[in-house]
Amino acid sequence: MLKKTEEVNLLLDFYENLLTSKQQEVLRLYYKEDLSLREIAELLNNTHASIYDTIKRSEAKLLKYESNLGLVEKHHARNQIYDKIKTYQNEAINQLIKQLESIEKEEL
């Protein structure tokens, strides 16, 4: 479960603003505040089933955004390159910088 929580939180970092305010609130309460479905339902004056459905639909939307835009994947690729930069010198650094620039151009 922790791995999924980390994954959804990272997806939220990149795509949260593309969700409705209700979806944002429910996912924030569930994944960032670690509230149970029952607690969220009570807090939002809604049913357990409705909250569950909102979470599942919202997760699916986040995954679709990532599938289409790939921002998290590119984030991971950049981090790997940054880690390599820390271990190399000179020409290798120049090559890694070119790779970073290439990835960033793809995002535009």
N, C-alpha and C positions, 0 to 999 in steps of 0.2 A: 504493500500500500504506500509505503514511503516513496518508492520510486515513482509511482503514479502521481503522488502529490507534488513531487519535485517537477515532474514533466508538465503537469497542468499549470503550476505556478510560473514556470518559464514561458509557457504558451501565453499565459495571461500577461506577462511582462510585455510581450510583443503585440498581442492582438486584443487586449481587454477593451480598448476603445471601439472596437468593431462590434461588440456585443451590445444588446439593449441594457438599459440601466438595471432592470430586474435581473437579467442574467449575470451582470457584473456583481450585483449585490449578493446573489445566492452563491456564486462561485467564491467570492471573497469570504463569505461567512463559513462556507464548507471547507475550502482549501487553505485559506490564510488564517482564519480565526479558529479552525478545527471544531466547529459546532456540529452536532449531530443533525440528521434530517428532522427529527422531532423538535429539536431546539429551534431550528430555522423556521419550521412550519409554525410553531407557536409565536415566534418573534414577528413573523411576517403575516400572521393571521391567515394561514393557508393550510392546505392538506399535505400530509406526508407524501402522498403519491404525486401531487403537483410539484413539490420541491424536487423529488427524485427525477421526475420527467424533465424539469428545467435543467437540472445538472447534466443529465444524459444528452439532451439536445444541445446544450451549450458546449459540452466537451466535443461533440461531433462537429460543431461549427469551428471550434478552435483547430481541430485536426484538419478540417477542410481548408481553412486559411493557410495553415502550415504547408499542406500539400500543394496549394496553388502558389504561395509566395516564398516558402522556404527560408524565412528569416531566422528561425531557430537553427536550422541546419547550417546556414551561413555563419551564424554566431559561433557555433561549435568549430567550424572550419577555421575561423579567425583565431579562436583561442588556441587551437592546435599549432597554428603558425606562430603565434606569439610565444608559446612555450618553446618552440624550436629556436626562435630568435635569441632567447636567453642563453642558449648553449653554443651558438656559432659566432664567428667573427668575419668581418670584411665582406668578401664576395658572396658568401652564403647569406649574409644579412641582406645584401642587395637583391638577391634572388627572392628571398622571402618577402621583402617589401613589395616587389613586383607582383607576387602572388596575392598579397593583401589588396593591392590596388585593383587587380583584376576582379577579385570577389566584390569589392565595394562598387565597382562599375556595374556589375550584374544587378546590384540592388537598385540602382537608379532606373 
